[in-house]
Amino acid sequence: MKKIVSILSFITGLSFILGGCTDYLDSDYLFDERMTIEDVFRNEDYTNEWLARGYSYLGGGQLQDVASKKSVPFNFADDMYFDGEGNRYASWKAGRYSESGLNGESQGIWQNAYRGIRQVSIFLNYIHLNKELSDQQIADMRGQAHFLRAYFYWILLRTYGPIPIVPDEGVDYTKEYNEVEQARNTYDECVKYIEKELIIAAETLPLQRSVEAIARPSRGAALALRAKVLLFGASPLFNGKAPADVAAALVDRKGNPLLPSAYDESRWAKAAAAAKDVMDLNFYTLYIAYSKSTDAVGYPATVTPPYDPDFSDTDWPNGWKNVDPFESYRALFNGEVPANENPELIFTRGRNNSDENIAAMVLHQLPRVWGKGYNSHAMTQKQVDAYYMADGTDAPGMNSMYANVPGYAGRYDSRARTSGYVTAAELASYPELGAQGIGVSKQYAKREPRFYASVAYNGSTWYFLNAEETAEEQKNKQIFYYRGEDNGYKINYSLLTGIGIKKYVHPDDISLIGNSYNRARIRSKVDPAIRYAEILLIYAEALNELTGNHSVPSWDGSITHTVSRNIPDMKKGIQPVRIRAGVPDYTDDVYADADKFRMKLKRERQIELFAEGHRYFDLRRWMDAPVEEPISIYGCNIYATKDMADIFHIPVEVPSVAPIFSLKLWLWPIHHTELRRNKELTQNPGWTYPE
């Protein structure tokens, strides 16, 4: 029984350090009185089950990147709004929650991530016992386990900042409690550990997965996650530029700082080189839907972008002549494209239909009448204004409500917003609005294709192709949000900005509200955990921050990258994303100025990565949160009827929301239970300790 004692010591030690739960081992269903740890890992089926259990921790809503309001609403920053459940959004934006989070999620993130770490760490310590698996299979599974361990630590690091790194070999259970308590590692130590894990994973993981194993990581997934981790480590908050009050409060028990005290430009160089490692695999590309001239319900004919001398006359990848920008972006997220047919998808958790994530997102986005949804996930006016006009210029009136906000210089348009509404006689001039564009505010006309794939503006068309064509269900419906309309303002579950969200919604999608959700008519979606567009944007962002030349070894040391802020390489990151979107490239003066380019890059991420779980964390790592988070949330005037259309479309502050940003909102709190269990832990800035 020596091995069973050994593994129990590992588990017990982890639970001491990490505040583990009473069910000390989540895979204990594999044990009975006659089974030892040797029996588990000598059996191929049990070994596979053990690793599968590690994957399961990524599936819960608390560790998801794309998640509905039912879980931790990290997907809702200054770009998305949700209604219902006691106005939790107002509490979220005002920081009115405790060390338990909004609904106990703080401990859930911590515990589930560390449970996953424990699960795969045990796997790595005992997989060598298995003689039924081939050496190749074991190498692949080891790579998966190292990737998972890195991913769990990444979620923790992104959420809490520096966290304890558990010894890979476990902890001696014979030691006293106070001897196994573990302090938080520094941010740099966490980054270095995660990077090491991902390089180990990349060495053994295959470049490509079969259809059956599409949700398992590949070499590209390990290298892409490495680029994300290094990008955060290069960003101002974690690279020697943290606000003084944050840096002073984020220390260990001995007062040692957990964040670096000096800025290091080479971190940006490492992030750029890591992104280039992914690009140099020559395996990924952006997903493209090709242009079409036919028009069908739910699948409109291609709307050709305005003429651009650089891109209009050239086929993909150097231009958009043969591309449908709208469908290229829409189909990425709505379930139209299977994961195995999507060349842009680097890592996914697979098809995602639990209550906490993408299916729930869509259910809450669908209009209540006709769509049978909750009609409660809204887009803010700030996000609407971020989208460009079709010719790449700013929308008139963009961010005009923030004209006097410090930090918005150069980021607002002082012209009056476009007035008027599309008439029947004018409809042919606005093909982007479809056949049912009559009555739509011209503020929403002539916008870039990603706008129409993402924004459910007042008067937009919802297709509901799975509708049964009854009195309660109809296909191809134009939906207005004026007060008094079917989907207009109501006391419970309303679209409180008057602007809905279409990202992730397929033309087929329709639901049915009842005691249980009817999701049979919502097409299954693929979680876009890491996609190639993000890697390209990481590359461009990191290069922009360089002032000198840097030599950085590739991930495997086979070559040395020479990286610097040079425009041709920056264009390799930005141009493909904008070509696919059907919008022109930046002007020469933007590329020539690091400050201007940074402003554009941030906006590009805001648009391209909308509703994918990035914005909340981006605002913090850039240290933009003190500007962006506390300013008022704006939307349409949802109390206006159709007869008051002009009033409806004038941006107004959303009532009952008083957003703030304070010290405690930089990082997520550590639950008091964890602080009681591990006395070496220190709390995050602004949060309290247990009494």
N, C-alpha and C positions, 0 to 999 in steps of 0.2 A: 504493500500500500504506500510505498515511498512516494510514488508519483502523484497519487491523489493528495497526499499531504503537501507536496510541493506546489501543486496548482492552487490548493486552498490558501496556502500562504501568500501566493501572488495576488489572489482575489481579495483576501482579507486586507492585505497591505494597501491595495488600491482603494478599497472602501474607506479605510482610515484617512488617507490623504485627500480623497476626492469627495468625501461626504456621500459615499455610496448608500444605496437603499438596503432594506432588510433582505430583499431577495438578492443575495450576494452574487448570484450567477444567473444570467438570463438564459443560459443554455443548459440549465440543470435538468431540463426534461430529457436530456440524453443520458443521465445517470440513473442507476438504481443500485441496490445493495451489492450487485455482482459486477458492476462496470467500473473500471478504473479509467484514468485519463489515457492510458495506453490503449485501452479498448476503443475509446472514442477516436483517437487519431490514427489508429491502424485500420479503421474501417473507412472505405471511400465515401460511402453515403453520409455517415456521421460527420466526416471532415468537411464535406460540401455543405452540410447543414450549418455547421459552425460558422463557416465563412459567410453563408447567406444571411445568418443572423446579424453579422456585422453590417451588411448592406441595409438591413431593415431599419437601422437607426437613421439613415438618410431619408427615409420615406415619410416620417412624421412631419406634421405641419410646422413644428417648432424649429426644425433644422432645414426647412425649405427656403429657397431663394424666392420663388414665386409662390406667394401664399395669400389667402384671403384674410379678411379682418378677423376671422374666427381664431387665428393664431396670433403670434406676435406681429403687429402690423408694420414690420420693417419695409414692406413694399409700398407704404403710404408715407411720403415725405411732404414736399411742397407741390407735388404733381398730381396726387390722387387723394380723393376724399371719400369717406364712407359714412353712411347714415345707419341709424338703428342701434340697438343694444345699449340703451342708456347714454347715447351720445359719446361713445368711447373715443371717437375721433377728436372731439373737443378736449377730452382728458389727455389723449395722446399728444396733441399739439401743445397743450398747456403744461405738460409734465406733471399732471395730477395722477401719479401712480407711485407705488411704494417699492421697496426693495424686492417685493414679490412680483413686480411687473403689473401689467393691467389685469391679468387673470391667472397669476401664478406661473407665468411663462419663464420667469428668470431662472428658477431652479430647474425647470424642464430642459432648457437649452443646455445648461451646465451638466446636468446628470446624464442626459441622453448622449451628448457628445462623449463624455468620459466613459459611459457604458460601452459605446462603440469602440473607443480606444482600448478598453480592457478586453473586449471580445477579440479584436484582431491581434492584440499583443499576445494573448494566450495562444492564438493560432500560430503566430510566428515562432513562438517558443517550442511548439510541439509538432509542427507539420513534418519535421524530419522523421518522425516515427512511422509515417505512412509508407508502406511498401507496395500498396495496390496501385498507386498513382505513378505515372512515369516521371522522370526527371524534368521533362519539359512541362508537364502539367503542374508539378510542384513549383517550378520557377515562375510560371504564370500566376499561380495563386499567391505566391509570396509577393509578387509585384502588386497584385490587387490589394493585398492586406496593407502593404506599405502606403499605397495611394490612399486607401481609406483612413488609415491613421493620420496621414497628413491632412486629409480633407476635414476630419473632425477637429483637429487642432486649428485649422484655418478658420472654421466657423467660430470657434471659441475666441481666437485672436481678433477676428474682425468685430466680434460682438462686445467682448470685455476688455480688449487690450491685452497686455501681457498676462499669461496664465502659467500655472505649474506644468512643467514637462515631466511626465512620469518616467522613471528609469525603465528602459526597455525590458530589463530582465526581471522586473518586479521588485517587491520589497520583502524584507525578512519579517515574517509575521511574529517572530519571538520577541521583537523589540517592543518597548513600551510605547503607548500611544504618542507621547510627546516626542519620541525619537523618530517616528515615521511621518509626522506632520511636515508639510513641504511648502515653502514659500513660492511666490510667483517668480518665474524667470524674467529676465529683462526682455524687452521687445526684440532686440537684436538676437538674443539667444533663441527665442521662439522662431524667428524667421530662418535662422541658420539650421535649426533642427528640421523644420518643415521642408526646407530646400533639400537637405540631405536625404530625407525620406523619399522625396519625389524623384531625385536622381537615381536612387536605388530602384525605385519602381520603374522608371523609364528604361533601365538597363535590361529588364526582363519582360516587360509588357510588349505585346505585338503591336504593330502599326495599325492593323485593321482587325475588326471584330466581325464575327458571323452575325446573321440576322437574329439568331437565338440569344446571342450574348451582347446585344447592342448596348445594354445598360451597364456593361462592365468597362472599366477604364482601359484605354489604349496608351501607347507611348505618348501620343499627342496630348491626351488628357493630362498626363503627369506633367509634361512640359508646359502646357497652357496654364495649369494651376500654379506652377512655379512662377510664371510671368505675372500672374495676378498678385501673388504673395509679395514678390519683389517690388511691384508697382506700389503697393500700400507702404512697404518699408521705405520707399523713396519719397513718399508724399510728405508735405509739410508737417502734418500733425505728428508723424512718427520719424521725422528726419531732422531733429534738432531745432524745429521752429514752433513747437507746441506753445500755447499761451503759458505765461509764467505760472498762473494759478493751477493749470492742469499739470504741468511738469512738477511743481512743488508738492502737489497732493499725491501724485502717482509714484509712490515709493514703497519699498518693502519695510518689514518690521524694524530694521536697523537704520532706516532713513536713506538707504541707497536708492538712487533714481532708477526707475524702470524704463524710462524713455531716454534715447540718446540726447546728449547736451549740445552736440555740435552738428551742423549741417554738413553733409557729405554728398557732393555732386555725383560721385562714382556710383552711388546707389541707383540713380537714374540710368546710368550707362549699363548697369547689370540688368535692370528691368528691360531696357531696349534690346539688349543682347538675348535675353530670355525669350522675348517675343519673336525675335529673328530666328531663334532656334526652331520655333513652331513653324514659321513661314518657310524655313529652309527644308522642312520635311517634304515640301511640294506635294502634300497629300490633301490639304484643305483648300476650298475656294468658297466664295459667297454663292448662296443658292440663287439661281436665276430662273424665272418663268419667262418664256419667250413671247414676243408680241403676237397678237392675234387680231384679226379684223372682224370676226364674228361677235355678235352680241347675244348673250343668253342671260336669263334671270339668275342673278347671283354671280355671274361671271361676265362682267362687262368687257366690251372690246377695249383694246389698249388705247389709252389717251396719251398721245405723243407729247413729251415735254416740249416747251418752247425751244426754238432753235438755238443751239450753242455750237460755235465753230469748232470747239475741241472735241465734242462728244456726239453730236447728232448724226454725223455722217459715217461713224465707225461702229462696227459690231463689238459686242462684249468680247474680251474684258477691257478694251480701250475706249469703248463708247457704249451708248444705249440704243443704237439704231435698231437692233433686233430684240430689245428687252421690253418687258411690261413691268415698269417699276412698281406699280400698285400691287399686282399679284405676286411679284417677287418677294415683297415684304410681307404681305398679308398671309401668304401660304406657309411662311416659315413657322407660324405660331398657331394656326387654327386647326391643325390636324389634317390638312390636305396632303402634306408630304410625310410619308413614313420616315422614321429615323434613319433607317438603312439606306434611304435614297436621298438624304440631305447631306451634301458635301460640306456644309457649313457647320454642322453639329459636331463638336469635339467631345463633349461629355453630356450625358443626360441620365436622369434617374429613370427614364422610360416613360411609359404612359401613366398618367398621373390623375387619378380619379377619386382620391379620398376627400373627406369633407373639408379638409383644411387648405386645399391648394387649387390647382388650375380649374378643375371642374367647378369648384365653389366660386372661383373668380367669375367664370362665365355666368353661372346661375345668378349672381348678384349684379351682373352687368346687363342681362337681358331685361327689356322693358316688362313691366308687370302685366299690362294688358297686351295681348297678342303674343308677346314673347314668353309669358308665363314665368318670368323671373322676378327678382326682388327690386330691380330698378334702383339700386342704392350705392353702387360704385360709380363715383363721378370723377371727372377730370377738372382740374383747376384752370382758371383763366391764364395763369402763368404758363402752364404747360401748352395750352392752345396757342398762345402767342409765340412760343418757342419755334413752332413749325414755320418754315420759310414759305414765301410765295413760290409759285411754280417756276419763276425765272430766277430764283435764288436770292431775291431781295427780301428785306424785312416787311412784315405785314404792317400797313398803316395803323398807328396807335399801339404797336407792340409795347407791352409793359408800361404803358403811359400812366397807369395807376401807381407806379413806383418811381416816377420821375424825380421826386424829391428825396428818395431813399439813398443815403450814402452807400456807395458800392455799385450803383446802377449807372454811373456815367458811361456813355457809349453803349448802353444795353437797352435803351428804350427809343421809341419813335414818336416824335412830337406831332405828327400829322393826325388829323381826325380819322377815326375809324371809318372804313367804307360804309356808306349808307345805302339804303334801298334793298329791294327784294326781287328775286328772279321772277319774271313774268313768263307766261306761256310763249309769248312772242320772242323772248330772249333765250329760251331754254337751249336751243341748238348751239348757242355760243358758250355754253357751260357744260360740255360733255362729261366733265369730272363729277358732276352732281347726279348724273344718271337721268333716266326718263321721268323721275318723280322729284325734280328739283324745284318745282314751282313753289314760291313762298319762302324759299331759303334766303337768309340774310346774305348779302354779298360779302360780308366779312369772311364767310366760309367758302367763297368761290376762288378759283384760280390759285389754290394752295398746292404745295408739293404732295406727291403721291403718298408718302408715309402719313400725312394728315388724314387722308380718307381711309387708310387701313387701320387707323387707331382711334379716331375721334367720332363719336356719335353726336354730332352737332344737331341743333334744333332743326327738324325737317329732313334729317337723313333717312335713308331707306334701309330697313331691316328685311332680310329675305325670308327667314323661317321656312326653308324648303321642306322641312319635315312636318309642317303643319298639315292637318287633316282636312282643311278647307271646310270648316263648319262655321256656325255663327260666332263661336268663340275663338276659332283659329283660322287665320288667313295668311297666305303667303304674300311676300313682296309689299310690305306696308311702310308707308311714310309716317314717321313718328315725330310728333311735336310735343314740346314740354311746357307749353303755356299753361298757366293756371286755368283749370276747367277742362283741359284736354284729358283724354284717357290716361296718359302717362305723365300728366302735370303734377303740380305740388299736391301732396296729401300729408297728413300729420305724421304717419308712420312710413318708414322706408320710402323716402323721396330722393330724387336726384337733386341734391341741395345746391349744386352749382348750375343746374340746367344744362350740363354738358356731360354726355355719357361716354362710355369707353367701348370700342369695338375690337381692340387688340385681343387675340385669342378666340374671337367669335367666328365660327364657320357659317357660311350661308345656310347650311342645314339646321343649325342649332335652334332649338326651341325646348322649353321645359314644361314642368307642371308643378305648381306649388301645392303641397299637401302635407300630410303628416310625415311622409318620406319623400325625398327628392326623386323625381323621375328623370334620370340622366340617360336613359336609353336613347333619347333623341338629341343629346349633346355629343357631338363627335369627340372621341378620345383625343387628348392633346399630348404632345411630347414636351417634357420639361427641358427648356433651353438653358441648362446649367452653365455651360461654357460654349460659346460659338465663335467662329472665326472673325466675325466683325469686331468683337471685343478685343481680340488679339491685335488686329490692325490698328485699332484706336489706342491700345496700350503702347504700341510701337511709336506712333506719331506723338503721343503725349510725352513719352520719356525722352525722345530725341529733342523735343522742343526745349527741354530744361537744361540742355548741355551747353556749356560755354567753351569747352575744349575738346580735344581728341582723346578717346579712351580705347584701350585694348582690353578686351574681355574674352576669356576662353569660352568656347561653346560648352554646352552641358556635359559632353563626354570628353572634352579636351582635344577633339580631333582637329579643330581649327581655332583661330583667334578672330573674333569680330573686332573690327575697327569702327567705332561709332562716334558720331558727332552731330551737331545740329546742322544738317545739310538738307536743302529743300527737296532734291530728288528723292531722298529716302523718306522724308516726311510725307511726300505725295504718295509713296507706296502704301502708307497707312490710311490716308484720308481719301484719296481719289476713288479706290474701288467702292468704298461705302457710299460715296455721293453719286457715283455713276449708277450703281445699282438702284439708288433712290431717285434717279432722274433729276438731280439738281446739279447746277454748275459747280466747278471747283472754286476755291477761294481765290481772291485777287492776289496779285504779286505783293501788295503792301501788307497783306495779312501774313503771308509766309515770311516776309522780311522782318517782322516785328514779333518777338517772343510773347509779349503781353497780349497783342491782338490775336495771335494764334491760340494762346491758352484760352482766351475768352470764347473763341469759336469752337475749340476742341471740347470744352465743357458743355457747350450747347449741343454739339453733335452727339455726345454721350446722352444728354438729356432726351434727345429725340430718338436716336437709334435704339437705345437700351431702355426706353420707357417701359415701366411695369414688369421689369425683369429682376427687381430686387437690388439695383445698384445705387439709385439716387440717394437714399438715406445715408449710405456709407460714403459715397463720393463727397457729399457736402461736408462731412466731417474730416475726411482725410485731406481735402483741399483747404480746410479751415474756412469754408464759406458758410457754414451753418449759422454763425452769429448774424450774418446778413440775411440769408435766405429763409431760415426757419421762423424767426419771430414776426416777419411782416405779415400783414393781413392776407387772408385767403379771399380771393375774388372769384366771382362767377356771374352768371346771368341773374337778372331779377326775376326769380321764380314765382313771385307773387303777382306778376303782370299777366293779364289775359292776352288773347290773340289780338284784341282791339288795341292793346297797348304794346304792340310789337317793338316799337322803337325803344320803349322803356325796358322791355325784357332784355334787349341786346346791349344795353349800357352796363359795363362791368360794375358790380356793387360788392361790398364786403359781405361775406357769408355770415349770417347772424349766429350768435351763440358760440362762436369760435374766437378765442383770444390767445393766439399762439405766443409762445415765449421761447427764449433759448437761454439756458443758464449753465453753470458749471457742471451740474449733474447730468446734463443731456449729451455730453460728449461721448460717454460710454455707458453701456447697460449695467445696471447694478448687480452685484453678487448677492445672492439670497442670504438672509441672516442664518438660515440653517447651515449653509456651507461654512460660514464664518465661525459658527459655534463648533463645528466638527473639526475644523482645521485652524488652529489658533495662529498659524504662521501666515495665513492669508491676510492680505490687506484689502480694504474696500476701495472701490473706484471713487474718483473725486466727486464731492458733493453729496454722496450717499452716506447713510448712517451705519453704525455698528450695532449689534444686538446689545440689549441692556444686560 
